[in-house]
Amino acid sequence: MICLSVNVNKVATLRNSRGGDIPDVLTAVDTCIDAGAQGITVHPREDQRHIRPADVYEVAQRLKDINSKNNNNIEYNIEGDPRPELLEMVLDVCPTQCTLVPVVSGEITSHTVWDIQQDGGMLKPIITSLKNAGIRVSLFSGTDLEQIKRTRDIGADRIELYTAPYAMAQSEAEISREFTLLKNAGEKALDLGLGTNAGHDLNLDNLPLMQQLPGLLEVSIGHHLMADALYIGLEAAVKAYRKALGQNI
């Protein structure tokens, strides 16, 4: 089964735009889990424009309580650039997974993948530290096969394939070309013993084809799922995305 991890950043963005605690991030987390999501993702940025450090800890406690009470295994995925304060928080919280993502100053959303040849020396001891704490490590990745091999060589457990080029493709030929690149990357990861996650601009239209991606374990979806939730409700949106992944509802 391909797992759905719901990114709740946009709930925090809406809350922060007005102040106070409405909408409530934890209520959104509860709703997603009740609708069958297998994981929750947060991406606490340095400028705290959406998820804040307090949210990170509160979500961690909520998932711990839910998993303990219901004997569940809802995963917690914290994304972010490997700045010292984020790494300190991740090691304190000990989520299921940490997805390391490069950040470009002023970016609206993540759009750059790791250059392992350039950044591998910096990333390797960070990966070791996280794994020693029992945290699975995933690196935001493109489809370059040599970069994927280097990702394995520096000790990461998974790659998260950046799917925006596929999601943005318009013609059938473009879609086929971009999906073939993803498919080849997934096959390479499988051959190397790496797990594969995917995320960025995935929606109800382009998600079903992702079922054919070799070795795909998890998708992390926030913006489009939350946009759909405005029209059909959060519970219905989570179930729709689960259905698009081939999950039994």
Backbone bond lengths (Angstrom), bond angles and torsions (degrees), N, CA, C in turn:
res aa  C-N    CA-C-N  psi(-1)  N-CA   C-N-CA  omega(-1)  CA-C   N-CA-C  phi
1 M - - - 1.466 - - 1.529 110.07 -
2 I 1.318 116.30 136.35 1.463 121.74 173.29 1.523 107.56 -84.54
3 C 1.311 117.12 120.98 1.466 121.52 -176.16 1.528 110.96 -82.37
4 L 1.324 114.94 147.16 1.461 121.81 175.24 1.523 109.42 -106.18
5 S 1.328 115.67 118.66 1.456 121.40 172.74 1.523 107.46 -107.94
6 V 1.322 116.91 119.24 1.464 121.30 -175.92 1.520 109.58 -90.45
7 N 1.325 115.24 124.28 1.456 121.59 176.29 1.531 108.79 -84.07
8 V 1.324 116.83 119.02 1.469 121.05 -175.15 1.528 112.53 -99.07
9 N 1.317 117.74 16.37 1.466 120.57 179.70 1.519 112.82 -54.72
10 K 1.340 117.33 -43.46 1.451 120.52 -173.72 1.531 112.04 -66.89
11 V 1.307 117.30 -24.25 1.469 119.93 173.53 1.526 109.19 -64.75
12 A 1.320 115.64 -43.32 1.467 120.53 178.61 1.520 111.18 -68.20
13 T 1.333 116.86 -35.69 1.467 120.11 177.88 1.520 110.92 -59.88
14 L 1.322 116.30 -45.69 1.467 121.27 179.42 1.526 110.62 -65.14
15 R 1.302 117.01 -42.52 1.476 121.50 176.74 1.522 111.22 -58.72
16 N 1.334 115.46 -47.93 1.458 120.17 -175.67 1.524 112.59 -67.02
17 S 1.333 117.08 -25.90 1.460 120.13 -178.30 1.516 112.54 -67.01
18 R 1.347 116.49 -20.64 1.460 121.07 -178.51 1.526 112.37 -115.33
19 G 1.315 116.59 -21.72 1.462 120.21 -172.98 1.517 109.33 88.89
20 G 1.315 116.13 171.18 1.459 119.48 -178.38 1.512 110.94 79.31
21 D 1.330 116.09 -154.07 1.458 119.90 -175.22 1.531 112.54 -129.68
22 I 1.328 117.28 26.26 1.461 121.67 178.63 1.521 108.58 -118.71
23 P 1.339 117.88 127.11 1.465 128.17 -2.89 1.524 111.39 -72.59
24 D 1.302 114.85 154.31 1.454 121.55 -174.95 1.523 110.50 -89.33
25 V 1.315 116.80 124.58 1.457 121.50 -177.51 1.521 111.45 -61.53
26 L 1.325 117.57 -41.44 1.459 120.07 -177.93 1.522 112.03 -67.09
27 T 1.326 116.79 -35.43 1.467 119.39 175.98 1.520 110.25 -64.27
28 A 1.332 116.21 -39.43 1.463 120.07 176.24 1.528 110.66 -63.37
29 V 1.327 116.96 -42.18 1.469 120.95 177.01 1.519 110.38 -58.54
30 D 1.326 116.30 -47.58 1.471 120.71 179.47 1.526 111.03 -58.54
31 T 1.324 116.27 -44.21 1.467 120.89 -178.56 1.518 111.22 -63.14
32 C 1.322 117.01 -43.49 1.463 121.09 179.42 1.527 111.35 -61.81
33 I 1.319 115.60 -42.97 1.464 119.52 -178.96 1.524 110.75 -69.43
34 D 1.317 116.75 -41.14 1.463 119.92 177.71 1.533 111.38 -62.09
35 A 1.335 116.21 -28.83 1.461 120.87 179.13 1.531 112.03 -84.47
36 G 1.337 117.20 -1.30 1.457 120.67 173.10 1.508 116.96 103.91
37 A 1.337 118.34 7.97 1.466 119.76 176.65 1.522 109.89 -60.97
38 Q 1.329 115.74 141.16 1.471 119.92 -178.68 1.523 112.87 -91.15
39 G 1.329 116.85 -8.05 1.452 118.94 -179.07 1.514 112.04 -161.56
40 I 1.315 115.16 164.67 1.462 123.45 176.17 1.527 107.61 -126.63
41 T 1.336 114.81 134.18 1.462 121.29 178.76 1.523 109.68 -117.02
42 V 1.329 115.64 140.44 1.464 121.51 170.45 1.525 107.88 -132.33
43 H 1.331 114.82 150.01 1.470 120.48 176.94 1.526 107.49 -131.08
44 P 1.333 117.02 88.26 1.467 120.37 -179.89 1.528 111.65 -77.39
45 R 1.307 115.47 108.67 1.465 120.47 -179.81 1.528 110.86 -85.42
46 E 1.307 114.40 160.54 1.467 120.37 -176.70 1.522 111.68 -62.00
47 D 1.350 117.38 -33.75 1.460 119.75 -178.71 1.534 113.28 -83.20
48 Q 1.336 116.74 -2.33 1.470 123.01 176.14 1.531 112.28 55.59
49 R 1.328 116.67 36.18 1.464 118.83 -177.85 1.522 112.92 -75.63
50 H 1.309 117.00 -13.92 1.467 118.79 172.92 1.527 109.46 -136.12
51 I 1.295 119.59 -96.34 1.465 121.16 179.04 1.530 110.54 -65.63
52 R 1.319 115.01 131.68 1.466 121.74 179.36 1.527 109.92 -108.67
53 P 1.343 117.22 163.28 1.465 118.71 179.59 1.528 113.40 -53.51
54 A 1.326 117.67 -40.33 1.470 119.62 178.96 1.517 111.05 -59.64
55 D 1.348 117.04 -38.11 1.464 120.57 177.78 1.520 111.21 -61.95
56 V 1.319 115.87 -41.57 1.465 120.59 -178.35 1.528 110.40 -57.27
57 Y 1.314 115.72 -45.41 1.461 119.90 -179.22 1.528 111.68 -71.74
58 E 1.323 116.98 -39.12 1.463 120.16 -179.17 1.524 111.70 -66.77
59 V 1.328 116.86 -40.95 1.461 119.99 177.03 1.527 110.22 -64.92
60 A 1.329 116.72 -40.77 1.461 120.46 178.37 1.524 110.98 -58.11
61 Q 1.327 116.49 -45.22 1.463 120.14 -179.70 1.520 111.46 -67.08
62 R 1.349 116.46 -39.78 1.461 119.44 179.60 1.525 110.94 -62.74
63 L 1.331 117.14 -43.90 1.461 119.97 179.68 1.528 111.27 -66.74
64 K 1.312 116.10 -37.53 1.468 119.57 176.80 1.517 110.24 -61.61
65 D 1.322 116.97 -43.90 1.466 120.84 179.79 1.524 111.49 -64.67
66 I 1.343 116.01 -43.93 1.470 120.28 -179.31 1.518 110.77 -64.36
67 N 1.321 116.66 -45.13 1.459 119.85 -179.11 1.516 111.70 -64.52
68 S 1.322 116.40 -38.25 1.462 120.72 179.78 1.528 111.51 -69.69
69 K 1.321 116.07 -42.53 1.471 120.98 -176.37 1.515 112.59 -70.56
70 N 1.324 115.89 -41.69 1.463 120.11 -172.64 1.523 113.74 -107.54
71 N 1.327 116.05 7.48 1.466 121.26 -177.99 1.523 110.88 54.06
72 N 1.326 115.66 41.57 1.462 122.56 178.36 1.519 110.48 -92.66
73 N 1.312 115.10 174.82 1.463 120.64 174.18 1.528 108.45 -135.78
74 I 1.333 115.66 55.19 1.458 120.62 177.15 1.516 108.39 -71.03
75 E 1.322 116.91 124.29 1.455 120.43 -175.56 1.532 111.25 -85.87
76 Y 1.304 114.47 151.48 1.456 121.91 177.68 1.517 107.84 -118.44
77 N 1.329 116.46 121.41 1.454 122.66 -178.53 1.522 109.09 -118.08
78 I 1.315 116.36 118.80 1.463 121.28 175.77 1.518 108.27 -106.00
79 E 1.334 115.55 120.94 1.454 121.78 177.58 1.522 110.01 -99.82
80 G 1.320 115.47 155.43 1.456 118.13 173.65 1.506 113.22 160.26
81 D 1.331 114.41 168.87 1.461 120.05 175.77 1.527 108.46 -80.08
82 P 1.329 116.67 151.41 1.469 119.62 -173.22 1.530 113.73 -80.14
83 R 1.335 116.10 53.19 1.467 119.82 174.76 1.530 108.31 -78.57
84 P 1.320 118.48 152.83 1.463 121.18 -171.85 1.520 114.50 -55.20
85 E 1.353 117.75 -44.20 1.465 118.44 -176.07 1.527 112.26 -68.85
86 L 1.343 117.27 -31.30 1.456 118.96 176.80 1.521 110.42 -70.26
87 L 1.326 116.41 -44.17 1.461 119.45 179.79 1.519 111.17 -62.62
88 E 1.324 117.01 -39.05 1.473 120.58 177.03 1.520 110.38 -60.86
89 M 1.335 116.99 -42.44 1.459 121.27 179.73 1.535 110.94 -66.77
90 V 1.323 116.68 -42.49 1.457 120.38 179.29 1.524 110.65 -61.23
91 L 1.314 117.13 -44.69 1.464 120.39 179.73 1.521 111.68 -66.17
92 D 1.324 116.66 -29.33 1.463 120.85 177.92 1.526 110.92 -74.02
93 V 1.329 116.24 -41.23 1.464 121.55 -176.85 1.533 111.96 -79.66
94 C 1.326 116.53 -35.76 1.464 123.18 -176.40 1.534 112.06 55.42
95 P 1.336 117.87 65.03 1.460 120.32 176.23 1.525 110.51 -70.63
96 T 1.308 115.95 172.99 1.457 119.89 175.94 1.514 110.50 -62.88
97 Q 1.320 115.70 -40.95 1.464 121.20 -173.16 1.522 110.70 -143.18
98 C 1.307 115.07 144.12 1.465 121.74 170.77 1.524 107.39 -120.09
99 T 1.328 115.50 121.61 1.464 120.91 177.70 1.516 108.18 -102.73
100 L 1.312 116.36 112.32 1.457 121.47 -178.40 1.520 109.67 -86.79
101 V 1.333 115.07 126.70 1.456 122.56 -173.48 1.531 108.91 -130.04
102 P 1.328 118.96 129.13 1.465 119.01 174.91 1.525 110.77 -69.42
103 V 1.311 116.40 145.67 1.464 121.64 -178.63 1.520 109.62 -119.40
104 V 1.308 115.29 134.37 1.463 122.30 175.06 1.516 107.90 -104.62
105 S 1.313 117.24 130.75 1.463 121.47 -177.57 1.522 111.21 -55.02
106 G 1.333 116.00 130.11 1.448 121.73 176.77 1.511 115.34 84.63
107 E 1.339 118.32 -0.33 1.458 119.97 -177.87 1.523 111.44 -68.05
108 I 1.329 115.89 148.19 1.456 121.34 176.21 1.519 110.04 -80.64
109 T 1.315 115.89 -40.93 1.457 121.93 177.55 1.518 108.26 -146.75
110 S 1.317 117.00 163.99 1.467 120.84 -177.99 1.526 110.11 -63.68
111 H 1.326 116.02 133.91 1.460 119.43 179.85 1.524 112.02 -148.05
112 T 1.323 117.19 11.06 1.460 121.72 -178.66 1.526 109.06 -123.27
113 V 1.320 116.63 135.96 1.465 120.57 178.51 1.523 109.25 -101.12
114 W 1.329 115.52 165.60 1.452 119.99 -178.45 1.529 111.78 -71.60
115 D 1.307 115.87 140.94 1.458 123.29 166.89 1.524 105.31 -101.03
116 I 1.333 115.58 97.51 1.462 119.65 -172.30 1.528 111.29 -66.78
117 Q 1.324 117.01 -32.22 1.461 118.99 177.14 1.525 110.72 -59.98
118 Q 1.324 115.78 -37.40 1.463 120.58 -178.75 1.519 112.10 -86.38
119 D 1.331 117.07 -41.36 1.465 121.63 -170.72 1.526 114.55 -103.23
120 G 1.328 116.91 -5.39 1.460 119.95 -175.25 1.513 114.09 -58.55
121 G 1.322 116.93 -39.16 1.460 120.36 -179.78 1.512 112.25 -62.65
122 M 1.323 116.99 -35.67 1.459 121.93 176.79 1.528 111.45 -74.11
123 L 1.327 115.94 -38.33 1.465 120.26 -174.44 1.533 113.50 -76.95
124 K 1.318 116.96 -32.31 1.467 119.55 -171.64 1.529 113.36 -57.07
125 P 1.339 120.93 -50.66 1.469 119.02 179.78 1.532 112.54 -67.13
126 I 1.325 117.47 -28.77 1.468 120.58 176.42 1.515 109.76 -66.60
127 I 1.319 116.54 -44.68 1.462 120.86 177.71 1.517 110.31 -59.87
128 T 1.324 116.30 -44.72 1.473 120.43 179.79 1.524 110.76 -59.82
129 S 1.326 116.67 -44.00 1.465 121.07 -179.47 1.528 111.29 -62.10
130 L 1.317 116.75 -44.34 1.465 120.64 -179.81 1.526 111.12 -66.31
131 K 1.324 116.69 -43.79 1.461 119.75 -179.53 1.521 111.63 -66.39
132 N 1.322 117.48 -35.08 1.461 120.77 176.90 1.520 111.72 -63.52
133 A 1.344 116.03 -24.08 1.463 121.12 177.49 1.530 111.77 -88.66
134 G 1.332 117.05 3.27 1.457 121.20 178.25 1.514 114.14 84.83
135 I 1.328 116.73 18.97 1.459 122.04 -177.81 1.527 109.43 -102.28
136 R 1.309 116.82 126.47 1.459 121.30 174.92 1.525 109.45 -69.55
137 V 1.322 117.16 139.52 1.462 120.95 -175.24 1.523 110.29 -118.18
138 S 1.322 115.00 127.80 1.456 122.37 175.70 1.525 108.69 -121.46
139 L 1.327 116.51 143.64 1.461 121.44 178.85 1.520 110.03 -115.92
140 F 1.320 116.71 134.51 1.461 123.55 177.12 1.518 108.07 -63.84
141 S 1.327 116.63 123.78 1.460 120.12 -166.63 1.523 112.35 -134.95
142 G 1.319 114.14 147.88 1.452 120.83 167.67 1.511 109.69 -88.84
143 T 1.324 115.76 -162.05 1.462 120.19 -175.55 1.523 113.17 -104.03
144 D 1.332 118.02 6.82 1.458 121.08 178.16 1.529 109.44 -67.05
145 L 1.313 116.60 120.33 1.464 121.22 -172.28 1.525 112.59 -67.22
146 E 1.322 117.48 -34.27 1.458 120.17 178.70 1.528 110.79 -68.22
147 Q 1.323 116.69 -38.24 1.465 120.34 176.81 1.534 110.77 -64.02
148 I 1.320 116.72 -37.03 1.469 120.12 178.26 1.523 110.15 -65.45
149 K 1.317 116.77 -40.27 1.469 119.55 176.66 1.524 110.41 -61.88
150 R 1.316 116.95 -42.17 1.461 119.90 179.54 1.526 111.11 -65.64
151 T 1.328 116.46 -31.84 1.456 120.16 176.46 1.524 110.66 -60.89
152 R 1.332 115.80 -42.34 1.469 119.36 175.65 1.522 110.71 -63.98
153 D 1.322 116.04 -40.79 1.462 120.36 -174.63 1.527 112.91 -65.41
154 I 1.351 117.82 -27.10 1.472 118.61 179.48 1.528 111.85 -94.36
155 G 1.342 116.98 6.22 1.456 119.94 167.44 1.514 117.91 101.36
156 A 1.339 118.82 3.37 1.467 119.55 179.28 1.523 110.22 -66.05
157 D 1.325 115.35 153.68 1.462 121.31 178.67 1.524 112.36 -88.99
158 R 1.342 115.63 -35.03 1.456 120.54 -175.92 1.520 110.46 -142.05
159 I 1.324 114.44 164.03 1.458 121.69 165.44 1.529 107.84 -112.08
160 E 1.328 116.74 150.19 1.457 120.58 167.13 1.518 106.79 -111.77
161 L 1.313 115.99 109.21 1.455 120.44 -177.75 1.518 110.43 -71.04
162 Y 1.319 115.14 130.92 1.463 123.15 178.09 1.528 107.99 -78.78
163 T 1.317 116.15 111.90 1.463 120.72 -169.63 1.522 114.23 -100.13
164 A 1.329 118.87 5.50 1.460 120.19 -178.09 1.533 113.17 -58.47
165 P 1.348 120.37 -43.96 1.467 118.39 179.01 1.525 112.67 -58.70
166 Y 1.323 116.97 -38.72 1.467 121.13 175.79 1.523 110.84 -66.30
167 A 1.322 116.57 -45.97 1.466 120.66 -177.35 1.522 112.10 -66.61
168 M 1.325 117.02 -30.00 1.459 121.08 -177.97 1.526 112.99 -85.66
169 A 1.311 117.52 -12.32 1.464 120.95 -179.01 1.526 110.35 -62.04
170 Q 1.324 116.53 143.15 1.461 121.79 -174.73 1.528 112.81 -107.86
171 S 1.296 117.42 -55.51 1.465 120.00 -176.02 1.526 110.46 -79.80
172 E 1.322 115.65 162.10 1.460 120.15 177.45 1.521 110.87 -60.33
173 A 1.329 115.97 -37.56 1.465 119.72 179.64 1.528 111.34 -65.15
174 E 1.330 116.32 -42.09 1.472 120.47 178.87 1.522 110.59 -65.76
175 I 1.319 116.22 -43.80 1.463 120.06 179.42 1.526 110.45 -61.17
176 S 1.332 115.75 -44.74 1.465 120.26 179.58 1.518 111.31 -62.06
177 R 1.334 116.59 -42.80 1.462 120.60 -179.56 1.520 111.27 -63.16
178 E 1.335 116.56 -47.16 1.465 119.79 -177.53 1.523 111.26 -68.56
179 F 1.338 116.98 -37.64 1.462 118.14 179.15 1.520 111.25 -69.34
180 T 1.322 116.78 -33.95 1.464 119.66 176.45 1.522 111.07 -61.65
181 L 1.329 116.63 -39.89 1.464 119.96 176.58 1.532 110.72 -62.37
182 L 1.328 116.97 -43.25 1.462 120.74 177.14 1.532 110.67 -63.07
183 K 1.321 115.67 -42.78 1.469 120.18 -179.17 1.523 110.81 -62.12
184 N 1.326 116.62 -44.42 1.468 120.06 178.80 1.526 110.92 -62.71
185 A 1.336 116.01 -38.29 1.465 120.20 178.55 1.518 110.38 -66.06
186 G 1.338 116.67 -42.24 1.453 120.05 178.15 1.516 112.23 -62.14
187 E 1.335 116.52 -40.76 1.462 120.38 178.36 1.528 111.00 -65.32
188 K 1.327 116.31 -39.67 1.465 120.11 177.98 1.520 110.72 -63.20
189 A 1.344 116.50 -43.92 1.460 120.07 178.77 1.526 111.07 -60.73
190 L 1.328 116.15 -42.69 1.465 120.12 177.63 1.518 111.02 -59.08
191 D 1.315 116.13 -46.80 1.463 120.78 -179.17 1.526 111.68 -60.21
192 L 1.346 115.97 -32.41 1.464 121.10 -177.52 1.528 112.87 -88.16
193 G 1.332 116.94 -5.29 1.461 120.28 -178.28 1.512 113.42 82.49
194 L 1.335 117.10 17.88 1.460 121.58 176.49 1.514 110.29 -93.05
195 G 1.328 116.80 144.04 1.453 120.66 169.87 1.516 109.55 -80.68
196 T 1.336 115.84 157.34 1.461 120.49 -179.39 1.520 110.99 -123.70
197 N 1.320 115.53 125.75 1.462 123.81 168.40 1.526 107.28 -111.15
198 A 1.318 116.76 171.94 1.465 119.85 178.54 1.517 109.33 -152.17
199 G 1.323 115.36 152.41 1.450 118.66 177.17 1.509 113.39 -179.42
200 H 1.274 115.81 151.19 1.462 129.13 172.30 1.523 109.57 124.42
201 D 1.324 114.51 112.90 1.465 123.57 176.76 1.523 113.74 63.72
202 L 1.316 117.62 20.81 1.460 119.68 174.16 1.526 108.87 -76.04
203 N 1.339 115.24 139.64 1.465 120.17 -178.75 1.522 109.78 -144.36
204 L 1.325 116.61 -175.57 1.459 120.36 -175.66 1.520 112.80 -66.30
205 D 1.319 117.41 -22.78 1.464 120.56 179.83 1.522 112.70 -81.10
206 N 1.339 117.01 -42.08 1.464 118.90 -174.57 1.525 114.01 -98.85
207 L 1.332 116.70 -6.75 1.463 119.97 -176.45 1.534 113.78 -72.15
208 P 1.345 119.88 -39.32 1.475 118.54 -176.60 1.522 114.36 -54.71
209 L 1.333 118.43 -38.63 1.464 120.39 179.58 1.519 111.83 -63.30
210 M 1.335 116.75 -26.14 1.462 120.02 -179.56 1.524 112.35 -64.08
211 Q 1.331 117.01 -16.69 1.458 119.73 175.30 1.524 111.53 -61.48
212 Q 1.328 116.91 -22.05 1.458 121.48 -178.25 1.527 112.90 -90.03
213 L 1.331 117.31 2.01 1.457 120.60 -179.79 1.528 109.59 -76.43
214 P 1.321 118.58 120.52 1.471 120.75 -176.70 1.524 112.18 -58.40
215 G 1.323 115.43 129.20 1.460 120.99 172.92 1.511 116.03 73.67
216 L 1.339 119.07 10.07 1.462 120.16 -177.33 1.528 109.94 -67.03
217 L 1.326 116.28 125.25 1.461 122.65 -176.89 1.525 112.99 -104.40
218 E 1.332 117.30 -32.90 1.459 119.89 -171.10 1.519 110.33 -156.19
219 V 1.326 115.66 142.02 1.467 120.54 167.46 1.521 107.73 -118.10
220 S 1.312 115.05 141.81 1.462 121.85 176.35 1.520 107.36 -111.74
221 I 1.335 116.68 118.81 1.465 120.99 -173.45 1.521 109.49 -132.95
222 G 1.320 115.35 130.54 1.454 120.24 178.93 1.506 113.13 -128.68
223 H 1.332 117.42 -68.10 1.462 121.62 -168.64 1.522 112.67 -56.97
224 H 1.316 117.75 -53.47 1.461 119.76 -175.02 1.530 111.88 -70.32
225 L 1.320 116.63 -36.03 1.463 118.79 177.49 1.523 110.42 -64.18
226 M 1.330 116.90 -43.32 1.458 119.73 179.79 1.525 111.42 -69.14
227 A 1.333 117.25 -33.43 1.460 119.96 175.59 1.518 110.57 -63.98
228 D 1.324 116.97 -44.14 1.465 120.01 177.06 1.522 111.24 -64.10
229 A 1.332 116.25 -33.26 1.463 119.90 -179.78 1.528 112.09 -63.99
230 L 1.327 117.37 -25.68 1.469 120.15 176.42 1.522 111.36 -61.17
231 Y 1.332 116.27 -30.99 1.456 120.80 -175.20 1.534 112.62 -97.12
232 I 1.326 116.66 -36.31 1.468 118.71 -173.39 1.526 113.41 -117.27
233 G 1.328 117.13 -4.52 1.460 120.36 -178.46 1.516 111.21 95.65
234 L 1.322 116.31 151.11 1.464 121.17 -174.69 1.521 111.85 -67.29
235 E 1.317 117.29 -44.11 1.471 119.51 179.77 1.524 111.01 -59.61
236 A 1.332 116.71 -46.45 1.459 120.56 -179.40 1.523 111.44 -65.62
237 A 1.324 116.98 -36.03 1.457 120.53 179.64 1.523 111.11 -65.52
238 V 1.323 117.06 -45.50 1.468 120.20 178.40 1.522 110.18 -59.52
239 K 1.322 117.03 -43.75 1.465 120.15 -179.99 1.526 111.34 -65.79
240 A 1.332 117.32 -36.91 1.464 120.46 178.18 1.518 111.28 -64.44
241 Y 1.331 117.14 -39.96 1.460 120.43 179.77 1.525 110.59 -72.13
242 R 1.303 117.36 -34.73 1.466 119.67 174.50 1.528 110.28 -62.59
243 K 1.325 115.92 -42.58 1.465 120.24 178.92 1.514 110.89 -63.06
244 A 1.335 117.15 -39.40 1.468 121.04 179.12 1.514 112.24 -65.60
245 L 1.327 116.72 -21.52 1.464 122.08 176.32 1.536 111.93 -88.03
246 G 1.327 116.31 -2.69 1.453 119.76 -179.60 1.510 114.26 88.50
247 Q 1.326 117.45 10.57 1.458 120.08 178.62 1.524 110.01 -76.50
248 N 1.311 116.23 147.97 1.461 121.27 174.93 1.528 108.85 -78.33
249 I 1.308 116.24 127.24 1.455 121.08 -177.53 1.537 109.56 -101.19
